[in-house]
Amino acid sequence: MNLVWLQSGGCGGCTMSMLCSSSRDLLGLLRNAGIHVLWHPSLSEQSGTEALDVLQACADGRIPVDLLCIEGAMLRGPNGSGRFHLLAGSGRPMTEWVAALARHARHTLAIGSCAAWGGITAGSFNPTDACGLQYEGDVPGGLLGAHYRSASGMPVINVAGCPTHPDWVTDTLLGLALDSLHHADLDALGRPRFYADQLVHHGCSRNEFYEFKASAEKPSDLGCMMEHMGCKGTQAHADCNTRPWNGSGSCTSGGYACISCTEPGFEEPGHPFTQTPKLAGIPIGLPSDMPKAWFVALAALSKSATPQRVRDNAVADHPVIAPAIRRTGLK
């Protein structure tokens, strides 16, 4: 399978993330699955006219493209011309190149939230008229249109994240190469369900504090960051805490609130990322699959039963009270 990867409006962070894959030999991993990296701006030897010749042959259908990976948002401005971003040396807008390649691609993938929804690049008043491949925020459309289907009959596969997890990219590519990833394996927003059917909350190292509603009050505290620090881990779709980044970490384990970077519109929540908006003292962003009244009642009960150890540790930057040593009664 031939893979073509283009970088559009973004920071290149998804490529940097992919290069931190847990695989010791990323290209070898892809090669063993039958994936040939035909061209990638950071990994390929071809440059200048050699690279343009390869891309033109793909756009004309003379070289098959099985996996078209786009990183970064589509910059449609000014006035729909796409000329805010010309592919170097070609004189043609990147939007034209992507549209031409997508007509022939067997599978089309949006790598990262910028390519999926517009992401950071589309934030604020969006002077470049940035959008995703098949979404503009959470509205279907984008550059290719809501009805676009690749040659396989699939919509754009949105491997969302800012940046996306390296294993989300490689697992998606391997799944397509092995013909084990199909339309039914995508969620309602086109994200692969193997990671999007999870919540960042699953496996969070702060879950004991969450269970007792023992909350952090400042950035260095060990407690749950949902109540005061803006964490959206109970609502964000990703497996960051059960599939640690680089084998060891995640945002929440590193002391930073989950900002729900796999979701459309995460870049403009309407409040500072590390503050939790509240109504009558109750966080607006509550767990997505739990009735609000139940959560409020459970929170009140949990707080009344919080052990002193958990209460004190929640507002400290290191454990100040160790769990009690008691016989379990088990034989």
Secondary structure as GFF3:
##gff-version 3
##sequence-region A 1 331
A	DSSP	beta_strand	2	7	.	.	.	ID=ss1
A	DSSP	alpha_helix	13	18	.	.	.	ID=ss2
A	DSSP	alpha_helix	26	32	.	.	.	ID=ss3
A	DSSP	beta_strand	36	39	.	.	.	ID=ss4
A	DSSP	alpha_helix	48	59	.	.	.	ID=ss5
A	DSSP	beta_strand	67	71	.	.	.	ID=ss6
A	DSSP	beta_strand	74	75	.	.	.	ID=ss7
A	DSSP	alpha_helix	94	102	.	.	.	ID=ss8
A	DSSP	beta_strand	107	111	.	.	.	ID=ss9
A	DSSP	alpha_helix	113	117	.	.	.	ID=ss10
A	DSSP	three_ten_helix	119	122	.	.	.	ID=ss11
A	DSSP	beta_strand	130	131	.	.	.	ID=ss12
A	DSSP	beta_strand	135	136	.	.	.	ID=ss13
A	DSSP	beta_strand	139	140	.	.	.	ID=ss14
A	DSSP	beta_strand	157	159	.	.	.	ID=ss15
A	DSSP	alpha_helix	166	177	.	.	.	ID=ss16
A	DSSP	three_ten_helix	183	185	.	.	.	ID=ss17
A	DSSP	alpha_helix	193	196	.	.	.	ID=ss18
A	DSSP	alpha_helix	207	211	.	.	.	ID=ss19
A	DSSP	beta_strand	278	279	.	.	.	ID=ss20
A	DSSP	beta_strand	282	283	.	.	.	ID=ss21
A	DSSP	alpha_helix	292	304	.	.	.	ID=ss22
A	DSSP	alpha_helix	308	314	.	.	.	ID=ss23
###
